[in-house]
Every structure is written in structure tokens, then in C-alpha cells.
Amino acid sequence: MTIPPGAEALITLNEPIIKELDFNCTQGALRVSFRANTSIGRFWRLYLGNVPGFLPHETDKATFGNTWRVVLAENEDVLAQIGWKPTCVYEGFQQGDNVVTVARYTGGGGVLPAVFGNTAEDILPYLADGLARYTGWELVFTSGSSGTPGYACTQRPHLIISPCIAEVIARSGYSKEDVKRYLYEHARIPAWKFEQIERWRNLRETLCELVEVGLIPRQCCESTDPNRMVPIVCSPDDLLVTVSGDPLRNNSYVLISNGKLGYTTSKKITLPANWEQLLRGAKAR
């Protein structure tokens, strides 16, 4: 996966290796300080500089730049309690596989105010609004407006929700699949805003023109009303939903991607044959 200027890759981790190597998946899940999370994040930066030669003021041409220095580990204990599948399953792997997912994000932030409510119906509108508010120029990678069909439907926003939010949603009978479907249907923006972003990017296609050539879903042109609400992604499967963070805080976080310039990539981790021996030796030190 290439990492063009201006954004940064975040590594997301799933399954048994989280506990085996003591990755933090609770309070401060994206904070530097925890050895496993931080060591991998530090290695990633060293790798980028020393292997592909991604160097500041040379090949790294970020205007401002941002940096993830940690690994995001999903809280699989909570997933087991509420009956949700881990992120890796939606990326084509089996539950129980050790999987690393890498994606490039251009921005994002916390969904504010903190989420309140006793049911999924109370909470999900907050999350849908947060996804829509953080999505901007990246929409051109959803619509294929670059003129290249291969760019269509490649935006994959990543929603991170704390365990207590996930627990409330699950108690209301929602699976992760249900959450993703809800967000697809409700994390929407007016068609005029979508097309305005395209014009700012010096692109001129209307959403209905893009529908006609097959680059975006029919839902984007159900009418010609400029105030009609259109999806920010092409399908529910384009959304990543990960459970992590402080179990006692009702917060969520949104990360926005911009398509093929760092499209989400997941790989199964192949452990050495003597993994258990290596692990025991490392923990004995």
C-alpha cells in the first residue's frame, strides 16, 4: 500500500495476538505509552523512512501532515459479550484469525457532543451525523468524479465506538451489520453540497450524470431535487466499525479516507512455527 503526501496510515489489529502481546484496547486506545501499540507504530515510521524512502522535505510533501504512532486494537472481549463480529471478518477473514488492517486517513475527530441514549435509536443518529459532518472533499473518491471508473466507491470511513456505546446498541438487537446499514441510510448530505465539493475540486459532473454512467448508486439520483439526501459511501460494506477505547466513556471517533490513495488493506498474520516458545521467552525477560 502506498502512502501519498498529507495523510497517514492507521494500523488496526484483530484477534488472539491482541492479548498475547498485551495490546491496549481500552482507555487511551490511540494514545502513545502502551508498549505493544507504540512499538509497532514507531516501527512503521522507521520502515517508511528507511525502506520506501518516505522522508520529510524529500519524498514526503505533506502540507501539514498528521501521524498515527500507535496500533488500534479492537476490544474482542466486548465483542464476544455482545455477539458482534470483529472488524477482520468484514474484511474477508475468519473469526479467530490474527489480522492486521492498514488504511490511510486524511482527517477526522471525535463525534461531539458525547453520545447519550438508552437505545440504539437514540444513539445511532449521533453517529450518522458525525460521519456526515467529517466527510468533505473525500467524496470525489466515492463518486468516481476523477473521470476514472476505478476510483468509484473507494472511500471507506472508519467509525470507532467505545464499548458502552456498542453495548447499548447491541441490547437493542442491532448487529454490526445492522449498524452499518443504518449509517449507510442516514449518514447522508444534500446533493447540492456533494456537487459543490466537486466544483471546488474543478470537477463538473452532476450526481445524476455519474449515476447514468454507472459510477455511483442509483440512490444518488432518485430525483433532481438539490436538497435530496445522498449517501457518503456506495454501500454499507464501505463502512468500517471498530469497538475500542475506554469502556466507561460514551464517545466515538471518525476517520475519513480518500479512496485508492491508501485503500484499506487487510492481511492475515503468519506467526513463526515456534511462536509459543518465543512468546514465553519474551514474557520471561
C-alpha positions as CSV (number, residue, x, y, z in Angstrom):
1,M,0.0,0.0,0.0
2,T,1.4,3.4,-0.9
3,I,1.1,6.4,1.3
4,P,1.0,9.7,-0.7
5,P,1.7,13.0,0.9
6,G,-0.5,14.6,3.5
7,A,-2.2,11.8,5.3
8,E,-1.2,8.8,7.4
9,A,-1.9,5.1,7.8
10,L,-3.5,3.7,10.8
11,I,-3.0,0.0,11.7
12,T,-6.0,-1.9,13.2
13,L,-5.4,-5.2,14.9
14,N,-7.8,-8.2,15.5
15,E,-8.0,-11.5,17.3
16,P,-5.8,-13.5,19.8
17,I,-2.5,-11.7,19.2
18,I,-4.0,-8.6,20.9
19,K,-3.9,-10.4,24.3
20,E,-0.8,-12.5,23.6
21,L,1.3,-9.3,23.1
22,D,-0.7,-7.1,25.6
23,F,-2.0,-4.5,23.1
24,N,-4.1,-1.9,24.8
25,C,-7.7,-1.7,23.6
26,T,-9.3,0.2,26.4
27,Q,-8.8,3.7,27.8
28,G,-6.4,5.7,25.6
29,A,-6.6,3.2,22.7
30,L,-5.0,5.7,20.3
31,R,-2.6,7.2,22.9
32,V,1.2,6.7,22.9
33,S,2.5,4.9,26.0
34,F,1.5,1.3,25.8
35,R,4.5,-0.8,24.7
36,A,2.9,-3.1,22.1
37,N,0.8,-0.4,20.4
38,T,3.6,2.2,20.4
39,S,6.4,-0.2,19.4
40,I,4.6,-1.2,16.2
41,G,3.7,2.4,15.5
42,R,7.3,3.5,15.9
43,F,8.5,0.7,13.7
44,W,6.0,1.8,11.0
45,R,7.5,5.3,10.9
46,L,11.1,3.9,10.8
47,Y,10.1,1.5,8.0
48,L,8.5,4.3,5.9
49,G,11.7,6.3,6.1
50,N,14.3,3.6,5.7
51,V,12.7,1.1,3.2
52,P,10.4,3.0,0.8
53,G,12.3,6.3,1.5
54,F,9.3,8.3,2.7
55,L,11.3,11.3,4.0
56,P,10.3,14.8,5.2
57,H,11.3,17.6,2.7
58,E,12.2,15.0,0.1
59,T,9.5,12.4,-0.8
60,D,7.1,13.3,2.0
61,K,5.4,16.5,0.6
62,A,2.6,16.9,3.2
63,T,1.3,20.5,3.6
64,F,0.7,20.0,7.3
65,G,0.7,16.2,7.8
66,N,-0.6,14.0,10.6
67,T,0.8,11.0,12.3
68,W,-0.6,7.9,13.9
69,R,2.1,6.5,16.2
70,V,0.2,3.5,17.6
71,V,-1.8,0.4,16.6
72,L,-5.6,0.4,17.2
73,A,-6.6,-2.9,18.8
74,E,-10.3,-3.9,18.8
75,N,-11.8,-4.9,22.2
76,E,-12.6,-8.5,21.4
77,D,-13.8,-9.3,24.9
78,V,-16.6,-6.8,24.5
79,L,-17.4,-8.1,21.0
80,A,-17.8,-11.6,22.5
81,Q,-20.1,-10.4,25.2
82,I,-22.5,-8.6,22.9
83,G,-22.3,-11.1,20.0
84,W,-20.6,-8.8,17.4
85,K,-18.1,-9.9,14.9
86,P,-14.6,-8.3,14.8
87,T,-13.6,-6.0,12.0
88,C,-11.4,-8.6,10.3
89,V,-14.5,-10.8,9.5
90,Y,-15.9,-8.0,7.3
91,E,-12.6,-7.8,5.5
92,G,-12.9,-11.5,4.4
93,F,-11.2,-13.4,7.2
94,Q,-12.3,-16.0,9.7
95,Q,-13.1,-15.1,13.3
96,G,-10.0,-16.2,15.3
97,D,-7.5,-15.2,12.6
98,N,-4.8,-12.8,13.6
99,V,-5.4,-9.9,11.1
100,V,-3.8,-6.6,10.5
101,T,-5.7,-3.9,8.6
102,V,-3.9,-0.8,7.3
103,A,-5.7,2.2,5.8
104,R,-4.8,5.8,5.0
105,Y,-6.8,8.6,6.6
106,T,-6.9,12.2,5.7
107,G,-8.6,13.5,8.9
108,G,-11.4,13.1,11.4
109,G,-12.0,13.6,15.0
110,G,-14.3,12.9,18.0
111,V,-18.1,12.9,17.5
112,L,-19.3,15.7,19.8
113,P,-21.2,16.0,22.0
114,A,-20.7,12.7,23.8
115,V,-23.4,10.2,22.8
116,F,-26.4,9.9,25.1
117,G,-29.3,7.5,25.0
118,N,-30.7,4.2,26.3
119,T,-31.4,2.6,22.9
120,A,-29.8,2.2,19.5
121,E,-32.5,4.5,18.1
122,D,-31.3,7.2,20.5
123,I,-27.6,6.8,19.7
124,L,-27.3,6.0,16.0
125,P,-28.4,9.4,14.8
126,Y,-25.4,10.9,16.6
127,L,-23.0,8.5,14.8
128,A,-24.6,9.1,11.4
129,D,-24.4,12.9,11.9
130,G,-20.7,12.6,12.9
131,L,-19.8,10.6,9.8
132,A,-21.6,13.0,7.6
133,R,-20.0,16.1,9.2
134,Y,-16.4,14.8,8.9
135,T,-16.8,13.9,5.3
136,G,-15.8,16.5,2.8
137,W,-13.6,16.6,-0.4
138,E,-13.0,12.9,0.0
139,L,-16.5,12.4,-1.6
140,V,-14.9,12.7,-5.0
141,F,-13.4,9.3,-4.4
142,T,-16.9,7.9,-3.7
143,S,-18.4,9.2,-6.9
144,G,-15.7,8.4,-9.3
145,S,-15.6,12.1,-10.3
146,S,-12.0,11.9,-11.2
147,G,-13.2,10.5,-14.6
148,T,-11.6,7.2,-13.9
149,P,-14.1,4.4,-13.2
150,G,-11.7,2.6,-10.9
151,Y,-11.9,5.5,-8.5
152,A,-15.6,4.9,-7.9
153,C,-16.8,3.8,-4.4
154,T,-13.4,3.7,-2.8
155,Q,-14.0,5.9,0.2
156,R,-14.1,3.9,3.5
157,P,-14.8,5.9,6.6
158,H,-13.8,4.3,9.9
159,L,-16.1,4.7,12.9
160,I,-14.5,3.8,16.3
161,I,-17.1,3.5,19.1
162,S,-16.5,2.9,22.8
163,P,-17.6,-0.4,24.4
164,C,-20.5,1.2,26.3
165,I,-22.0,2.6,23.1
166,A,-21.7,-0.8,21.4
167,E,-23.3,-2.5,24.4
168,V,-26.4,-0.2,24.3
169,I,-26.7,-0.7,20.5
170,A,-26.4,-4.5,20.8
171,R,-29.0,-4.6,23.6
172,S,-31.4,-3.0,21.2
173,G,-30.9,-6.0,18.9
174,Y,-28.5,-4.5,16.4
175,S,-25.6,-6.4,14.9
176,K,-22.6,-4.6,13.4
177,E,-24.2,-5.3,10.0
178,D,-27.3,-3.5,11.2
179,V,-25.3,-0.5,12.4
180,K,-23.5,-0.3,9.0
181,R,-26.8,-0.4,7.1
182,Y,-28.3,2.3,9.4
183,L,-25.3,4.5,8.9
184,Y,-25.4,4.0,5.1
185,E,-29.1,5.1,5.1
186,H,-28.7,8.0,7.4
187,A,-25.1,9.4,7.1
188,R,-26.0,11.5,4.1
189,I,-25.6,15.0,2.8
190,P,-27.7,17.2,0.5
191,A,-27.0,16.6,-3.2
192,W,-26.1,20.3,-3.7
193,K,-23.4,20.1,-1.1
194,F,-21.9,17.0,-2.8
195,E,-21.9,18.8,-6.2
196,Q,-20.4,21.9,-4.6
197,I,-17.5,19.9,-3.3
198,E,-17.0,18.6,-6.8
199,R,-16.9,22.1,-8.3
200,W,-14.4,23.2,-5.7
201,R,-12.2,20.3,-7.0
202,N,-12.7,21.6,-10.5
203,L,-15.0,18.7,-11.4
204,R,-18.2,19.3,-13.3
205,E,-20.3,16.2,-13.3
206,T,-23.7,16.1,-11.7
207,L,-24.6,13.2,-9.5
208,C,-27.3,12.1,-12.0
209,E,-24.7,12.1,-14.8
210,L,-22.5,9.9,-12.7
211,V,-25.4,7.5,-12.0
212,E,-26.1,7.3,-15.7
213,V,-22.6,6.1,-16.5
214,G,-22.7,3.6,-13.6
215,L,-20.1,5.2,-11.3
216,I,-22.4,5.7,-8.2
217,P,-25.5,4.1,-6.9
218,R,-29.0,4.9,-8.2
219,Q,-29.8,6.3,-4.8
220,C,-27.8,9.4,-5.6
221,C,-30.3,10.4,-8.4
222,E,-33.7,9.4,-7.0
223,S,-34.8,12.9,-8.1
224,T,-33.3,16.2,-9.4
225,D,-34.1,18.0,-6.1
226,P,-30.9,19.7,-5.0
227,N,-31.9,19.1,-1.3
228,R,-32.3,15.4,-1.7
229,M,-30.1,13.4,0.7
230,V,-27.4,11.2,-0.9
231,P,-25.1,8.6,0.7
232,I,-21.5,9.4,1.5
233,V,-20.4,5.8,0.6
234,C,-21.7,3.4,-2.1
235,S,-22.8,0.6,0.2
236,P,-22.9,-0.4,3.9
237,D,-19.8,-2.6,3.3
238,D,-17.8,0.5,2.7
239,L,-18.0,1.5,6.4
240,L,-15.6,0.2,9.0
241,V,-16.9,0.0,12.5
242,T,-14.5,-0.9,15.3
243,V,-15.1,-1.2,19.1
244,S,-12.3,0.1,21.2
245,G,-11.5,2.7,23.9
246,D,-12.5,3.5,27.4
247,P,-15.3,1.1,28.5
248,L,-16.8,3.7,30.7
249,R,-16.9,6.6,28.3
250,N,-19.7,7.3,25.8
251,N,-17.5,8.6,23.0
252,S,-16.9,7.8,19.3
253,Y,-14.3,8.8,16.8
254,V,-14.4,9.2,13.0
255,L,-11.6,8.7,10.5
256,I,-12.1,9.7,6.8
257,S,-10.2,8.1,3.9
258,N,-9.9,9.2,0.3
259,G,-10.0,6.1,-1.8
260,K,-7.3,4.4,-3.7
261,L,-4.6,6.8,-2.3
262,G,-4.3,4.3,0.5
263,Y,-7.2,2.0,0.2
264,T,-8.0,-0.3,3.1
265,T,-5.8,-3.5,3.0
266,S,-6.1,-6.4,5.4
267,K,-3.6,-9.4,5.8
268,K,-3.6,-12.4,7.9
269,I,-0.6,-12.5,10.2
270,T,1.6,-15.6,9.7
271,L,3.3,-16.5,13.0
272,P,6.6,-18.5,13.2
273,A,6.4,-22.2,14.0
274,N,8.0,-21.7,17.4
275,W,5.7,-18.7,18.3
276,E,4.7,-20.1,21.7
277,Q,8.3,-20.6,22.7
278,L,9.2,-17.1,21.5
279,L,6.3,-15.7,23.4
280,R,7.2,-17.4,26.6
281,G,10.8,-16.3,26.3
282,A,9.8,-12.7,25.7
283,K,7.5,-12.6,28.7
284,A,10.1,-14.2,31.0
285,R,12.5,-11.3,30.5
